Amino acid sequence: MTVTVLIKRKFMPGNESLLEELYREMRGAALHQKGYIGAETLKRVDIKGELLVISKWQHIDDWSKWLVSKERRVYQEQIDTLTSAETKFEVYIHQ
């Protein structure tokens, strides 16, 4: 079953362009991962500094492997230095 992952982040002022660059690099790396379908990033309109990444995967196992991969964790560590709160993940399975 297809999986959609909602990734919510709050970024500190002035870090948006750095985050965008990291997202592009991470998406490029994810393209080589089994089961990766694609992703998009949305910027919240009513609250400044909030981003939502919608990531799609063919199977929950594909997402789970990427989530714990060393490559993704390196990106996450860099992202964490630019955000003001812990990244939140919500995983949904399409029925």
C-alpha positions as CSV (number, residue, x, y, z in Angstrom):
1,M,0.0,0.0,0.0
2,T,1.2,3.5,-0.8
3,V,2.3,5.6,2.2
4,T,2.2,9.4,2.7
5,V,4.4,10.9,5.3
6,L,3.7,14.4,6.6
7,I,6.9,16.0,8.0
8,K,6.3,19.2,10.0
9,R,9.1,21.6,10.8
10,K,9.4,25.1,12.4
11,F,12.4,27.0,11.1
12,M,14.2,30.0,12.6
13,P,14.1,33.3,10.8
14,G,16.7,33.6,8.1
15,N,17.2,29.9,7.6
16,E,14.5,29.2,5.0
17,S,16.9,29.3,2.0
18,L,19.3,26.9,3.7
19,L,16.5,24.5,4.5
20,E,15.3,24.6,0.9
21,E,18.8,23.7,-0.3
22,L,18.9,20.8,2.2
23,Y,15.5,19.6,1.1
24,R,16.6,19.6,-2.6
25,E,19.7,17.6,-1.7
26,M,17.7,15.1,0.4
27,R,15.2,14.6,-2.3
28,G,18.0,13.9,-4.7
29,A,19.3,11.2,-2.3
30,A,15.8,9.8,-1.8
31,L,15.4,9.4,-5.6
32,H,17.9,6.5,-5.3
33,Q,15.9,4.8,-2.5
34,K,13.7,1.8,-3.2
35,G,10.0,2.8,-3.1
36,Y,10.4,6.6,-3.2
37,I,7.7,8.2,-5.2
38,G,8.2,11.9,-4.6
39,A,7.7,14.8,-2.3
40,E,6.6,18.4,-2.1
41,T,7.2,21.2,0.4
42,L,4.5,23.6,1.5
43,K,5.0,26.8,3.5
44,R,2.3,27.6,6.0
45,V,0.5,30.9,5.1
46,D,-1.1,31.8,8.4
47,I,1.9,31.1,10.7
48,K,5.4,32.2,9.7
49,G,8.2,29.7,10.0
50,E,6.3,26.5,9.5
51,L,6.9,24.0,6.7
52,L,5.1,20.8,5.7
53,V,6.9,18.2,3.6
54,I,4.6,15.6,2.0
55,S,6.6,12.5,1.1
56,K,5.2,9.5,-0.8
57,W,6.5,6.0,-0.7
58,Q,5.3,2.7,-2.2
59,H,5.4,0.8,1.0
60,I,5.8,1.5,4.8
61,D,9.0,-0.6,4.8
62,D,10.5,1.6,2.1
63,W,9.9,4.7,4.2
64,S,11.0,3.0,7.4
65,K,14.4,2.0,5.9
66,W,14.9,5.6,4.6
67,L,13.9,7.1,8.0
68,V,16.7,5.2,9.8
69,S,19.3,5.3,7.0
70,K,22.6,7.0,7.8
71,E,22.3,9.2,4.7
72,R,18.9,10.6,5.8
73,R,20.1,11.1,9.4
74,V,23.0,13.2,8.2
75,Y,20.5,15.5,6.5
76,Q,18.3,15.5,9.6
77,E,21.1,16.6,11.8
78,Q,21.8,19.6,9.5
79,I,18.1,20.4,9.4
80,D,17.9,20.3,13.2
81,T,20.5,23.1,13.5
82,L,18.1,25.3,11.4
83,T,14.8,24.6,13.1
84,S,13.3,25.8,16.3
85,A,11.4,22.6,17.3
86,E,11.7,18.9,16.9
87,T,10.6,17.5,13.5
88,K,7.3,15.8,13.6
89,F,6.4,12.8,11.4
90,E,2.9,11.5,10.7
91,V,2.6,8.4,8.5
92,Y,-0.6,7.6,6.6
93,I,-1.4,4.4,4.6
94,H,-3.7,4.8,1.6
95,Q,-6.6,2.4,1.7
